[in-house]
Amino acid sequence: MSSQAGNIYPPEGLRPPKDRRGHTGDSLGLPPGTEVFSADNHISLADDIFYERFPERLKNQAPRVWYEDGAFELGVGGKSFLPGEFSQVLMQYDPLTGAGSANLEGRIEELGSDGIEKELAFPNALLALLHYPDKEIRELCFRIYNEYIAELQERSQGRFYGVGLINWWDAKGTRKTLAEMKSLGVKTFLMPLSLGKDDDGTPLDSSSTAMIPVWDAIEEAGLPASHHIGETGLSAPCEVNAIAVGMVANVAPFRETFGKYLFGGILDRHPGLRIGWFEGGANWVPSALQDAEHIHASYHHMLNRPVEHDVQYYWDNHMYASFMVDPLGLELIDRIGVDRVMWSADYPHNESTFGYSEKSIAMVVDAVGPEKAARVVSGNVKEYLGV
């Protein structure tokens, strides 16, 4: 695998993202009939769905969607929620050909040109609404978005699956949004790493007793909770190459929430939960497990709630992680578990494998063999989603 890894950073012929073209290659080395399924792509909202679908009494409060300088923007009063340069990062490929939601057929064709037959797509700029201060407007936006991506799913005929959004700040709203999402056929939802604050300004703690009814509703719904990078970044100003510096921090945000699932009692109270960690790679998992095991052994006498299982049990029975290009994660695959990792293309972001996906997939085949690779690039995400 070392020779493969040597060629992947940067891949031969890799050009700036807007110039990349799909390249399926002669053979991916996978068993016949394997459907390559990217477990983590992104779709930019290209239709002004909130204004169009808001009730008349609230239309003046609806976030708007518009196209400007090569990217779709989301904001209010003509002001985008995101800095202009960040919008450009999110839309590195021409949004009119496939990265935006308005041309689903073009998107499917473009991904197919790189050998990708199915995808799970997370929202892009819509993440700016995760902590929108007006919770009524926030929940309404989430419900409208879920309807919209369900329509895209139906049009795609099994090629596109979207990640939904739920109310996580009160249990009644959680049940309502989950029930609606399930009825629409949406298979998973984004659970923020940072839950924001309660109405009185108190930060919400995912492992608190106050959150138990929310987790009850999630467990009863039976849908996996998906966590994704993108909520963290620079903690202080950075004058030089801030995007790169911020991304180094951004790709490793999971440990605190991971610790709450294990030590905060979330999984002990709710053993039916399934958890996905997306775009942070898989190589973080062995070190997190090792550290958690050492911490548990060292501090178990100080815990105010017993941990019911060995640390590894929680990973093996509840969790999955996605990666794009992860030579180190593949070297550690025996510790992580070949049935716990999901390959992804991350289309259409800078770090996407689009244009060299066959090289990334070849690394998986080289590391685990064709049959197990089929699980990594297809079977595991289907199992995660229940499709």
N, C-alpha and C positions, 0 to 999 in steps of 0.2 A: 504493500500500500504506500510505501514511502515515495515511490516514483510517481504515483498518481497525485499524492499530496504536493509534490514538488511542482507539478504542472498546473495546479489549481489556483495558485495565488501569484500573479493574475493568470487566468486561463489564456491559452494561446488564442490570439485573434480577438480578445475581448475589447470592444470599443465602448465609447460613452453610451449610456443607456438608450438615448434616443436613436442611436444608430444600430442597435442590436437587432438581429433577425433570428427567428426560430431556426433551429437546426437539429433535426431528429437523429441524424447519423444513420449508419447502416443497421446497427443492432444495439439494443440496450443491454443485452445479455440476460434478460429476464425470461422466465418461463412463458411459453406461448399463451396468449389470452390475458396477460397481466395488464390491467388498466392503471396507468400511472395517474395517481391521485395526489395533487398538491394539497397538503394539509394546512397551508397558510399562504393565501394570496390576499390581495386587497382590492377593493373596488371603490372608486370615487363616485360620489353622488353627482349625477349630471342632470337630473330633472328637479325642478322647483317644487318638490312634492309637499313640503310643509305648507307653503302658501296655498297651493292648489287644494289641499285636503283639510286644512284647518277649518273649524266652524266659523261662520261669519263673525261671531262676537269676538273671536280671538285672532282674526287674520292680521290685524295690525301688529300683533306680537310674534308672528311666525318668522323663524329664521328663513333667509332667502338663499337660493343657489344661483350663481351666475358664472359665466366663463370670462376670464380675463388673463391676458398675457400667458396663454398656453396652459392654464390650469383652471379647474373648477373651484370656485371659492364658496365658502359657507359663512354667513354672517348676518348682521342686522344693520339697518340704516346705511347700507352700502359699505360697511366696514367689516372686513373679514375677521373671523375669530383667530386666524392663524397669520403669522408674519409671512410676507410675500415670498421670501426665500424658502420657507418651509413648505409652502404650497407647491413650489417648483420641485422640491425634493420628492414630494409625494406623487407627483405627476411626471416622472421622468420619461415615460413613453407618451406618444401622442394620445391624449385622452379621447380623441374623436374616433380612433381606430379600435379601441378595445379596453383601455384602462378605465374609461368612464362608463357609467351604468347605462347610458343611452344607446349603446351599440353592443348589446349582448352577443349577437351573432358574430360580429367582428372580433369580439374578445375570445369567443370559443374557437374561432378559426385561428387566431393568432397563437393561442396556447397550444392548439393542436399541431401547429407548425413546429413546435418544440417538443412534441411527443407527449404532451400533457392532456389527458382525456377528461379528467374531472378535477374539481377544485372546491376548497372551502375558503370563502372570502370574508375577511374581516373589514369593517368600515375603515375609512381613511379619516378625512377631516371631521367626520361626525363625532369623533372622540372628544372634540372640543365641547360637546354638549353634556359630557358625563357629569359635570358639576355645575351645570347651568343653574343659576340661583333660584329661578322660579320652578318649583318642582312640578306644578301642574303642567306647565309648558314642556318641561323636560320629559315627563312621562308620555305626554301626547305625541311628542316628536318620536320617542322610542316606538310607540305603538304604530304610528304611521310608517316608520322605517321598516318595521317587521312585516307589515302588509306589503310594502313595496318589494322587499327582497323575496318574499314568498311568491309574488308574481313573476319575478325573474327566475326563480327556481322552476316554476311550472313551465315557463317558456323554454327553459334550457333542456328539458326532457332528460334530467338526471346528470347533466354535465356540470351544473353550478349549484352549490349549496351556500347559503349566506348565514353569517353569525348574527343572531338577534340581540336585542337589548331589553333589559327588564328593569322594573322598579326593585331596588334592593334596600331602600330606606324605610319601608314599612311592610309588614307581612301581608296585609290585605292587598296592597298594590302588587306585591311579589306574586301572590297567587293569581291575581287577575291577569297580569302581563304574561306569566308563564302559561296559563290556560289558553289565552289568545294565541300565543306563539305556537304552542303545540297544535292547536286546531288549524293553524296555517301551514303546518308541515315543516317549520323551522326546527333544526335538530340540535342546536346548541346556542349558548348565549355568552356574551362577554361579561365577566365579573371583574370589576375594577380592582386593581391592587390597593388603591387608596379609595376608601368608601366615602370620603368627604366628612361633613359634619351634620349633626342632628339639628333640629329646629332651634334649639337653645344654644347652638354654637359648639357643642361638645363633639370632638372627633369620634366618628363611629369606629368601633373595634369589632372586626369580623369574628373574634373568638369570645366576645362578651355574651353573657346570659341574655341580654336584650336582643341579640341577633339570632337566638335559637329558633324563634318562630319563622324567621326568614329562611334559615337552613332547613327547617322542617318542610317548608313549601317547596324548596328546591329538590330535596330528597324525594318527596312524594311525586313530583313531576317526572322524575326519572331522566332528566336531560343533563348532560355533562356541563360543568361550569368551566369556561375557557378563560384563562388569563393570558395577557399579551403584553409584550414590552411596549413602551411608548409613553408611559406616564411619568417617567423620571428623566433626568438630564442634568444639565449643569446646575450646581448648587451655588456657583459664584460666577461673575463675569469672566469671559475668556476672550482675549483680543485676537489670538492667532488660531486659525482652523477650529473655530468653535463647534462647527457641525461634527467634525471627526472626534473631538474631545468629548462632546456630549454623547455621541453614539457609543463610545467606549463604556460610559456609565450606563447608558440606556439599555444595553444588551444584557445586563446582569442585575435585574431588579427583583428577583423572585424570592430571595431567602427569607425575608421577614414574613411574607404570607405563607411560604412553605413551613416555616416554624410554627405558625399559628395552627395550621392544619394538624401538625403532629403533636405539639406540646400544648396548644390552646384548647384541645379537646374537641375540635370541630368534627374530625373523623371518628372519634370514639362515640360521640353523641349521634352521628349520622353516618353509619357504616355503608349506606347505599350510595354515597356520593362518588362521582367520577370527576377527576380534575385533569385539565390539560394545560400545559405550559407552552406558549407559542413564541417562536422567533428568538428565544434565548439560547438555542442550541441544546445539545444533550450533554456536553462535557462538564457542565456545572453539577450534574446530578451526583456522580460518585463523591465529589468533594463535599457536597452538602450532606449527603448521607453519612459520610465518615465523620464529619464534624458534629452532626446531630447525635450520632452514636456516642462519641466521646463526651459531649456535653451531658447527655442523659446519664451516662455512667458516673460523671463527676458531680452532677447536681441533683440526682434523683431524690436525695434526702431533703432537699430544700423546696421541692415542688409542692404547691398547694392543691394539686390535683394529680392523681396517679396517671401514668401513661399505660394504656392497656396492652400494647403490643410492642414488639421490637421495631426499631425505626425502619428497617428494610421492609417490613410487612406493609407499612402504609404506602410505600412506593409501589411495591409489587401488586397490590390489590386495588389501588385507587388512581394511579397517576400515569400520565403520558407526557412526553416532550417532543417538540418538533425541531427540526434543524434544516439548514440548506446545504452548507458545506462545512463539515465538522470532522476532519481527520482524527483529532484527538478523541472525540466522542465515539468514533467507530473503533478506535483502539481499545476503548474501555467498554465496549458493547456488552461483554459478558457480565460486567457488574451492573450495568443499567438494565439489561434485558432486551432481547431483540423484539419482543412483543410490546415494548413500552415506548418505542420511538417511531416517529412519523416524518418521512421526508417531505420537504416543501420547496417550492420555487420562489416564494415571496414576490411574485409578479404583482405590480410593476415597479418595485422599489430599486434603488441603486444597487443594493446587495443581492438582488434577485439573481437566480441562476438562469434566467431566460436568455437564450442564445448559447448556453453551454450546459443545459440540464443533463444531456447524455453523459458528460464528464463527471458531474456530481453523482449521478445514478451509478455510473461505472465504479466509483469508489465504494459505494454500498455493496455492489455485487462482489467486488474484490475482497471486501472485508468479511462478508457473512455467507457468500454463495448465493446462487440464483433463487433458490426456494425461499430462504429467509429474507432475501432482498425484496421479494414480492410482498412479504408482509410489511416491510418497512416503507415501501413506496406505494402501497395500495391497501393491503388487508387491515393494517392497524387503524388507519383513520376511518375505514368503513366500520370497523368494530366500535370505535369510539363514538361515531355518530349514530350507529344502529341502522345503517343502510345496506 
